[in-house]
Amino acid sequence: MILLEKGKISSGEFLILVIIFTIGGSILNVPALLVNLAKQDAWISYIITTLVSCPIP
């Protein structure tokens, strides 16, 4: 476990936090928007948005 020195985080740690929150938000919000358009094929839109939002190495 890494302890914070005087409550500061490094720029790399901040970058990781931003990426995690961005991906998490897109996984929750984007499928909800597409479900309204896709209706019964919502499962396809969920799979597509999950693949798009995952980082590709």
BAFI-3210 file (N, C-alpha, C; in Angstrom, 3 decimals, decimal comma, padded with zeros to 6 digits):
// residues 57
n [1|2|3|4|5|6|7|8|9|10|11|12|13|14|15|16|17|18|19|20|21|22|23|24|25|26|27|28|29|30|31|32|33|34|35|36|37|38|39|40|41|42|43|44|45|46|47|48|49|50|51|52|53|54|55|56|57]
n.u [000,840|000,573|001,539|000,330|002,278|002,139|-000,458|-000,386|-000,573|001,026|001,601|001,214|-000,410|-002,666|-003,391|-004,119|-006,373|-008,096|-008,468|-009,722|-012,130|-013,233|-013,617|-015,326|-017,540|-018,335|-019,043|-021,329|-023,046|-023,178|-024,322|-026,936|-027,968|-027,949|-029,687|-032,225|-032,505|-032,013|-033,856|-035,162|-032,785|-030,851|-028,849|-026,868|-025,896|-024,853|-022,687|-021,099|-020,497|-019,090|-016,805|-015,744|-015,189|-013,200|-009,728|-007,362|-004,434]
n.v [-001,175|002,169|005,039|008,338|011,217|013,941|014,337|014,463|013,491|011,804|012,828|010,696|008,971|010,580|010,632|007,949|007,824|009,615|008,275|005,901|006,918|008,092|005,941|004,398|006,115|006,263|003,645|003,428|005,501|005,671|003,178|003,463|005,599|004,514|002,371|003,452|003,998|001,528|-000,346|-003,508|-004,660|-004,000|-005,345|-005,763|-003,186|-002,706|-004,499|-003,508|-000,864|-001,485|-002,745|-000,621|001,266|000,087|000,189|-000,276|-002,069]
n.w [000,000|-000,866|000,763|001,136|000,717|002,579|001,618|-001,195|-004,651|-007,356|-010,804|-012,514|-010,997|-010,839|-013,536|-013,936|-012,258|-013,607|-016,053|-015,168|-014,049|-016,330|-018,123|-016,532|-016,326|-019,012|-019,535|-018,009|-018,950|-021,842|-022,884|-021,868|-023,334|-025,907|-025,663|-025,706|-028,401|-029,622|-028,678|-028,632|-029,369|-027,561|-026,208|-028,083|-028,526|-026,014|-025,887|-027,986|-027,079|-024,774|-025,819|-027,298|-025,324|-023,848|-023,234|-025,824|-026,044]
ca.u [000,000|001,359|001,055|000,463|003,191|001,507|-001,701|-000,152|-000,438|001,869|000,852|000,851|-001,560|-003,799|-003,761|-004,833|-007,693|-008,906|-008,817|-010,690|-013,423|-013,751|-014,111|-016,481|-018,675|-018,808|-019,689|-022,662|-023,883|-023,344|-025,339|-028,272|-028,411|-028,174|-030,819|-033,419|-032,581|-031,914|-035,026|-034,961|-031,407|-030,010|-027,693|-025,823|-025,293|-024,053|-021,423|-020,307|-019,966|-018,078|-015,584|-015,211|-014,693|-012,025|-008,476|-006,683|-002,981]
ca.v [000,000|003,394|006,102|009,676|012,128|015,249|014,427|014,740|012,351|012,112|013,058|009,378|008,506|011,392|010,166|006,683|008,154|010,222|007,212|005,004|007,583|008,305|004,656|004,041|006,948|005,918|002,337|003,622|006,465|005,429|002,161|003,965|006,413|003,668|001,483|004,158|003,879|000,146|-001,097|-004,913|-005,043|-003,257|-006,147|-005,548|-001,881|-002,827|-005,173|-002,597|000,223|-002,039|-002,945|000,684|001,998|-000,601|000,612|-001,298|-001,874]
ca.w [000,000|-000,984|001,635|000,571|001,394|002,771|000,864|-002,607|-005,546|-008,511|-012,042|-013,029|-010,227|-011,270|-014,868|-013,757|-011,715|-014,666|-017,004|-014,536|-013,959|-017,683|-018,619|-015,716|-016,720|-020,359|-019,460|-017,443|-019,670|-023,279|-023,181|-021,551|-024,468|-027,071|-025,424|-026,167|-029,859|-030,079|-028,191|-028,292|-029,665|-026,629|-025,822|-029,087|-028,258|-024,795|-026,239|-028,806|-026,266|-023,868|-026,591|-027,685|-024,169|-023,281|-023,898|-026,628|-025,869]
c.u [000,885|000,731|001,283|001,437|002,552|000,276|-001,539|-000,092|000,408|001,001|000,423|-000,361|-002,815|-004,309|-004,558|-006,238|-008,609|-009,358|-009,877|-012,070|-014,046|-014,339|-015,353|-017,717|-019,219|-019,501|-021,110|-023,568|-024,159|-024,362|-026,753|-028,816|-028,753|-029,358|-032,115|-033,591|-032,688|-033,130|-034,661|-033,544|-030,411|-028,767|-026,547|-025,123|-024,443|-022,701|-020,526|-019,700|-018,936|-016,761|-014,930|-014,581|-013,478|-010,772|-007,815|-005,175|-002,232]
c.v [001,238|004,460|007,451|010,502|013,502|015,431|014,703|013,434|012,777|012,317|011,731|008,801|009,280|010,938|008,865|006,927|008,728|009,158|006,297|005,647|007,824|007,024|004,229|004,835|006,584|004,562|002,475|004,476|006,101|004,325|002,648|004,821|005,543|002,727|002,144|004,043|002,426|-000,707|-002,546|-005,400|-004,318|-004,040|-005,979|-004,218|-001,915|-003,466|-004,221|-001,478|-000,265|-002,232|-001,621|001,398|001,339|-000,123|-000,558|-001,054|-001,755]
c.w [000,000|-000,096|000,971|001,404|001,425|001,892|-000,614|-003,393|-006,751|-009,748|-012,669|-012,315|-010,608|-012,633|-014,779|-013,224|-012,785|-015,666|-016,425|-014,466|-015,327|-018,253|-017,844|-016,093|-018,080|-020,360|-018,914|-018,316|-021,124|-023,571|-022,894|-022,687|-025,678|-026,899|-025,883|-027,678|-030,324|-029,714|-027,883|-028,589|-028,759|-026,233|-026,817|-028,837|-026,998|-025,095|-027,036|-027,967|-025,264|-024,602|-026,971|-026,500|-023,510|-024,007|-024,628|-026,510|-027,167]
res [m|i|l|l|e|k|g|k|i|s|s|g|e|f|l|i|l|v|i|i|f|t|i|g|g|s|i|l|n|v|p|a|l|l|v|n|l|a|k|q|d|a|w|i|s|y|i|i|t|t|l|v|s|c|p|i|p]
***
